[in-house]
């Protein structure tokens, strides 16, 4: 009876996490799109046009409303951008809290069940970390008479960065990033799920040992730290600004959950060998 209750709770938690992750991804993508629209309105051409509209508004003694309409549009875009940014952060927080609520099941579920549940939760977090933007970078410059001109904006994500590397012909770097940030984490998490489902299979012991050795060379945690370092260094420049996006929190949550699944699977096999 207890196993049935814990399974139901785990399924509800996993479904809630998947829902929150989906909503966070949608909001993060909307925030990214609106940010691009705002950036496009801060190029040299648009800012020059805005100055002319302002001048026309002043010379017409208020009869020309072009500049006022521009300001109203800017306000609406800023409000919408803020809405989606806060919504993405809120749903990310919900996803992290629901994932955290799965951990007490360690004391209620079996080791097999806990390993399976945590592995599935890690897969959800990995999917979010790979498909959501992890950083938004802008390069801008203050131009006399025009104001702050945005020269370039780029939203970075793991999957998108790998695609750009391959499109640009950087197959070695793109292949390494694909291997260590997508393929190996995915195989490792699926292997933990395999171990939980087929713990009595001799191959399960080999799988766990293989990934314990391979884990020493995993770049998942190094990757997350590197992104933070890029963020910190990017904010120091007078012409550049870097903003961390919600995808990095999902990737960080994956790293932690993956470690927990690996430890649980290892303990489960040790207990199985001792039985």
C-alpha positions as CSV (number, residue, x, y, z in Angstrom):
1,X,0.0,0.0,0.0
2,X,2.8,2.4,0.9
3,X,4.5,1.7,-2.5
4,X,1.3,2.6,-4.3
5,X,0.9,5.9,-2.4
6,X,4.6,6.8,-3.0
7,X,4.2,6.0,-6.7
8,X,1.1,8.1,-7.0
9,X,2.9,11.0,-5.3
10,X,6.0,10.7,-7.5
11,X,3.9,10.6,-10.6
12,X,2.0,13.8,-9.5
13,X,5.4,15.5,-8.7
14,X,6.9,14.5,-12.1
15,X,3.8,15.7,-14.0
16,X,3.8,19.0,-12.1
17,X,7.5,19.5,-12.8
18,X,7.0,18.8,-16.5
19,X,4.1,21.3,-16.6
20,X,6.1,24.0,-14.8
21,X,9.1,23.4,-17.0
22,X,6.9,23.7,-20.1
23,X,5.4,27.0,-18.9
24,X,8.9,28.3,-18.0
25,X,10.2,27.4,-21.4
26,X,7.3,29.2,-23.2
27,X,7.7,32.3,-21.0
28,X,11.5,32.3,-21.5
29,X,11.0,32.1,-25.3
30,X,8.4,34.9,-25.3
31,X,10.8,37.0,-23.2
32,X,13.5,36.4,-25.7
33,X,11.4,37.3,-28.7
34,X,10.1,40.5,-27.1
35,X,13.7,41.4,-26.2
36,X,14.7,41.1,-29.8
37,X,11.9,43.4,-30.8
38,X,13.0,46.0,-28.3
39,X,16.6,45.7,-29.4
40,X,15.6,46.2,-33.0
41,X,14.1,49.5,-31.9
42,X,17.4,50.7,-30.5
43,X,19.5,50.5,-33.7
44,X,20.9,53.6,-35.3
45,X,18.1,53.9,-38.0
46,X,15.3,53.5,-35.5
47,X,16.8,55.9,-33.0
48,X,17.4,58.5,-35.7
49,X,13.8,58.2,-36.8
50,X,12.7,58.6,-33.2
51,X,14.7,61.8,-32.9
52,X,13.0,63.2,-36.0
53,X,9.6,62.3,-34.6
54,X,10.4,64.0,-31.4
55,X,11.6,67.1,-33.3
56,X,8.4,67.1,-35.3
57,X,6.3,66.8,-32.1
58,X,8.1,69.9,-30.7
59,X,7.8,72.0,-33.9
60,X,4.1,71.2,-34.3
61,X,3.4,72.3,-30.8
62,X,1.9,69.0,-29.9
63,X,-0.3,68.5,-33.0
64,X,1.9,65.7,-34.3
65,X,1.6,62.7,-32.0
66,X,4.2,60.4,-33.6
67,X,6.7,60.6,-30.8
68,X,4.0,60.0,-28.1
69,X,2.9,56.9,-30.0
70,X,6.4,55.6,-30.0
71,X,6.7,56.1,-26.2
72,X,3.4,54.3,-25.7
73,X,4.6,51.4,-27.7
74,X,7.9,51.3,-25.8
75,X,6.0,51.2,-22.5
76,X,3.7,48.3,-23.7
77,X,6.7,46.3,-24.9
78,X,8.6,46.9,-21.6
79,X,5.6,45.8,-19.6
80,X,5.1,42.7,-21.7
81,X,8.8,41.9,-21.5
82,X,8.8,42.3,-17.7
83,X,5.6,40.1,-17.5
84,X,7.2,37.2,-19.3
85,X,10.5,37.5,-17.5
86,X,8.8,37.3,-14.1
87,X,6.5,34.5,-15.3
88,X,9.6,32.4,-16.5
89,X,11.3,33.0,-13.2
90,X,8.2,32.1,-11.2
91,X,7.5,28.8,-13.1
92,X,11.2,28.0,-12.8
93,X,10.9,28.4,-9.0
94,X,7.8,26.2,-9.0
95,X,9.7,23.5,-11.0
96,X,12.7,23.6,-8.6
97,X,10.4,23.3,-5.6
98,X,8.4,20.4,-7.0
99,X,11.7,18.6,-7.8
100,X,12.9,19.2,-4.3
101,X,9.6,17.8,-2.9
102,X,10.6,14.4,-4.5
103,X,13.6,14.0,-2.3
104,X,11.7,13.0,0.9
105,X,10.5,10.0,-0.9
106,X,13.9,8.5,-0.3
107,X,12.6,7.6,3.2
108,X,9.3,6.2,2.0
109,X,10.0,4.6,-1.4
110,X,12.3,1.7,-2.2
111,X,15.8,2.4,-3.5
112,X,14.7,1.1,-6.9
113,X,11.6,3.4,-6.9
114,X,13.6,6.4,-5.7
115,X,16.3,5.9,-8.3
116,X,13.7,5.7,-11.1
117,X,11.8,8.7,-9.9
118,X,14.9,10.9,-9.5
119,X,16.2,9.7,-13.0
120,X,12.9,10.8,-14.6
121,X,13.0,14.1,-12.8
122,X,16.6,14.6,-14.0
123,X,15.5,13.9,-17.6
124,X,12.9,16.6,-17.3
125,X,15.5,19.1,-16.0
126,X,17.9,18.1,-18.7
127,X,15.4,18.7,-21.4
128,X,14.7,22.1,-19.9
129,X,18.3,23.0,-19.6
130,X,19.0,22.0,-23.2
131,X,16.1,23.7,-24.8
132,X,15.8,27.0,-22.8
133,X,18.1,30.0,-23.2
134,X,20.8,30.1,-20.6
135,X,22.2,33.6,-21.2
136,X,21.3,36.7,-23.1
137,X,24.1,39.0,-24.2
138,X,23.9,42.5,-25.6
139,X,26.6,44.8,-27.0
140,X,25.7,48.5,-26.9
141,X,27.3,51.9,-27.2
142,X,26.4,55.4,-26.3
143,X,26.2,57.5,-29.4
144,X,25.9,61.3,-29.2
145,X,22.5,62.7,-30.1
146,X,21.0,59.2,-30.5
147,X,21.5,57.7,-27.0
148,X,22.1,54.1,-26.2
149,X,22.5,52.1,-29.5
150,X,22.3,48.3,-29.3
151,X,24.9,46.9,-31.7
152,X,24.2,43.2,-31.2
153,X,22.0,40.9,-29.1
154,X,22.4,37.1,-28.8
155,X,20.4,34.7,-26.7
156,X,22.5,31.6,-26.0
157,X,21.3,28.1,-25.3
158,X,23.0,24.7,-25.3
159,X,21.1,23.2,-28.2
160,X,21.1,26.5,-30.2
161,X,24.8,27.0,-29.6
162,X,25.6,23.5,-30.9
163,X,23.5,24.0,-34.0
164,X,25.3,27.3,-34.7
165,X,28.7,25.7,-34.3
166,X,27.9,22.9,-36.7
167,X,26.4,25.5,-39.2
168,X,29.6,27.5,-38.9
169,X,31.8,24.5,-39.6
170,X,33.2,24.2,-36.1
171,X,32.5,20.4,-36.0
172,X,35.2,19.6,-33.3
173,X,33.9,22.1,-30.8
174,X,30.3,21.4,-31.6
175,X,30.8,17.7,-31.4
176,X,32.6,18.0,-28.1
177,X,29.8,20.1,-26.7
178,X,27.2,17.7,-28.1
179,X,29.0,14.7,-26.6
180,X,29.6,16.1,-23.1
181,X,26.5,18.3,-22.7
182,X,23.8,16.2,-24.4
183,X,24.7,12.7,-25.4
184,X,26.6,11.5,-22.3
185,X,24.3,13.2,-19.7
186,X,21.3,11.6,-21.6
187,X,22.9,8.2,-21.7
188,X,23.9,8.4,-18.0
189,X,20.5,9.3,-16.8
190,X,18.8,6.6,-19.0
191,X,21.3,4.1,-17.6
192,X,20.3,4.9,-14.1
193,X,16.7,4.3,-15.1
194,X,17.7,1.0,-16.6
195,X,19.5,0.0,-13.4
196,X,16.4,0.8,-11.4
197,X,14.1,-1.2,-13.6
198,X,16.5,-4.2,-14.1
199,X,18.6,-4.2,-10.9
200,X,19.0,-8.0,-11.0
201,X,20.5,-7.9,-14.5
202,X,24.2,-8.3,-14.5
203,X,24.5,-5.6,-17.1
204,X,23.3,-3.1,-14.5
205,X,26.5,-3.5,-12.4
206,X,28.6,-2.9,-15.5
207,X,26.6,0.2,-16.5
208,X,27.0,1.8,-13.1
209,X,30.7,1.1,-12.9
210,X,31.2,2.5,-16.4
211,X,29.5,5.8,-15.7
212,X,31.2,6.1,-12.3
213,X,34.5,6.0,-14.2
214,X,33.2,8.2,-17.0
215,X,31.8,10.7,-14.5
216,X,35.3,11.8,-13.6
217,X,35.5,13.2,-17.1
218,X,32.0,14.6,-17.3
219,X,31.8,18.3,-18.2
220,X,28.3,18.9,-17.0
221,X,29.3,20.7,-13.7
222,X,32.2,22.4,-15.4
223,X,29.9,23.6,-18.1
224,X,27.6,25.3,-15.6
225,X,30.5,26.9,-13.8
226,X,31.9,28.2,-17.1
227,X,28.6,29.8,-17.9
228,X,28.6,31.7,-14.6
229,X,32.1,32.8,-15.2
230,X,31.2,34.1,-18.7
231,X,28.2,35.9,-17.1
232,X,30.4,37.6,-14.5
233,X,33.1,38.6,-17.0
234,X,30.5,39.9,-19.4
235,X,28.9,42.3,-16.9
236,X,32.2,44.0,-16.3
237,X,32.5,45.5,-19.8
238,X,31.2,49.0,-20.4
239,X,29.7,48.0,-23.8
240,X,28.4,44.5,-23.0
241,X,25.8,43.1,-20.7
242,X,25.0,39.5,-19.9
243,X,21.8,38.3,-18.3
244,X,21.4,34.8,-16.9
245,X,18.3,33.0,-18.2
246,X,16.2,30.3,-16.6
247,X,17.8,27.4,-18.6
248,X,20.9,27.4,-16.5
249,X,18.9,26.7,-13.3
250,X,17.3,23.6,-15.0
251,X,20.8,22.4,-16.1
252,X,22.1,22.9,-12.6
253,X,19.2,21.0,-11.2
254,X,19.9,18.2,-13.6
255,X,23.5,18.0,-12.4
256,X,22.4,17.6,-8.8
257,X,19.6,15.1,-9.5
258,X,21.9,13.1,-11.7
259,X,24.4,12.8,-8.9
260,X,21.6,11.7,-6.5
261,X,20.4,9.1,-9.0
262,X,23.9,7.8,-9.4
263,X,24.5,7.5,-5.7
264,X,21.1,5.8,-5.1
265,X,21.8,3.3,-7.9
266,X,25.2,2.5,-6.5
267,X,23.8,1.9,-3.0
268,X,21.0,-0.1,-4.5
269,X,23.5,-2.4,-6.3
270,X,25.6,-2.7,-3.2
271,X,22.6,-3.8,-1.2
272,X,21.7,-6.3,-4.0
273,X,25.1,-7.8,-3.9
274,X,25.0,-8.1,-0.1
275,X,21.6,-9.8,-0.2
